[in-house]
């Protein structure tokens, strides 16, 4: 999803940082969109789909928008977004 800084050409106003909250911890991201896997990685490190099932929900305080993500989906990031990621171990 993200390219390395060396290969990116930045236009003015690009690569702005957004401060988000993931499971109660502040994170700073520069991506305009975060995928399901990106959010899981921010919460728990690289996902282990063989051992775990993940549930991702989010909300934006400014416009009261909320929703959930499933594997393969992405969401547009805005500063102040709050993500909750729950990991359930498969039995």
Steps between C-alpha positions, in 0.01 A plus 500: 500500500766755596797566283837582643585868546773474236254409224224744595475836336340736744271777393440789739263394776576130456620264774325684782502323831178390666480414867265208563419282799533121470386299803549802725849586373584801287663420166624733226445393139573666167280282277176649369334160530556210737412144411362240737848343517662840569273560800550147636877545467486831689311322780675164527784477249475288184169307489500124559186385320570132572475550877278809534189675377501883508213746526565866410260786575560873469338834563567861410403741774477806272222367278375216724568248222565146614539165339692178479763357272538147371805346339557664161332831588654842568384823660595864432702627798432824685676627811312407814360170369464230762556134406417201715657169401395179676702181459329168565701177506362219287434177686 
